Amino acid sequence: MSPQRLLILALLLYIGWRLVRNLIRDKIQDQADRQQQEKEKKKKQESETVEDVLVEDPICHTLVPKHQAIRLRQQGKTYYFCSDACCDKFTGKPGGKE
């Protein structure tokens, strides 16, 4: 074999080796990325538990999400209302909300 053919063959083998190495490295990296995404997805799902509950307005008996309800604290007890009007009706005077 002539030196030119050996050089071309060596160059082709080197290029092939680099391509295979990059393909393997990319495949490993993709698997690691997928595993990381799955871990993040599970973590996100675990943290997205339902923490809000519905509370009943004592005046009109409407169910309202607790975080949206108007709160009134009287004598150590908290009451939840759907609107200012229901809160005012409960207290018997305007401006009774917390």
C-alpha positions in Angstrom: 0.0 0.0 0.0 1.2 3.5 -0.8 1.7 6.1 1.9 -1.1 8.2 0.5 -3.6 5.3 0.8 -2.4 4.7 4.4 -2.8 8.4 5.2 -6.3 8.5 3.7 -7.3 5.2 5.5 -6.0 6.6 8.8 -7.9 9.8 8.2 -11.1 7.9 7.4 -10.7 5.7 10.5 -10.1 8.8 12.7 -13.2 10.6 11.3 -15.2 7.4 11.8 -14.0 7.0 15.4 -14.9 10.6 16.2 -18.4 10.2 14.7 -19.0 7.0 16.7 -17.7 8.6 19.8 -19.9 11.7 19.4 -23.0 9.5 18.7 -22.4 7.5 21.8 -21.8 10.6 23.9 -24.9 12.3 22.6 -27.0 9.1 23.3 -25.7 9.0 26.8 -26.4 12.7 27.3 -29.9 12.3 25.9 -30.6 9.5 28.4 -29.3 11.6 31.3 -31.4 14.6 30.2 -34.5 12.4 30.0 -33.9 11.0 33.4 -33.4 14.5 34.8 -36.6 15.7 33.1 -38.5 12.7 34.6 -37.1 13.5 38.1 -38.2 17.2 37.7 -41.6 16.1 36.5 -42.1 13.8 39.4 -40.9 16.5 41.8 -43.3 19.0 40.2 -46.2 16.6 40.4 -45.5 15.9 44.1 -45.3 19.6 44.9 -48.6 20.4 43.1 -50.8 18.8 45.7 -54.2 20.3 46.2 -53.9 22.5 49.2 -56.9 24.7 48.8 -60.3 23.7 50.2 -63.8 25.0 49.8 -65.4 26.8 52.8 -69.0 27.5 53.2 -70.4 31.0 53.6 -72.5 31.0 56.8 -75.0 33.5 55.3 -75.8 32.3 51.8 -74.1 28.8 52.1 -72.1 29.4 49.0 -68.9 27.3 48.7 -65.9 29.5 48.2 -62.2 28.6 47.7 -60.5 29.4 51.1 -57.8 31.5 49.5 -60.4 33.7 47.8 -62.8 34.0 50.7 -63.2 37.1 52.8 -62.1 36.3 56.4 -63.6 37.5 59.6 -62.2 36.6 63.0 -64.5 36.9 65.9 -64.0 35.5 69.4 -61.2 33.2 68.3 -63.1 31.7 65.4 -62.6 32.5 61.7 -65.6 32.9 59.4 -65.3 32.8 55.6 -67.6 34.8 53.3 -68.1 34.9 49.5 -68.6 38.7 49.4 -68.4 41.9 51.5 -72.2 42.0 51.5 -72.4 38.6 53.2 -69.8 39.6 55.7 -71.6 42.9 56.4 -74.9 41.0 56.8 -73.2 38.6 59.3 -71.7 41.4 61.4 -74.7 43.7 61.1 -72.4 46.7 60.2 -70.3 47.6 57.1 -66.5 47.2 57.2 -66.5 44.1 59.3 -63.9 42.2 57.3 -60.4 41.4 58.6 
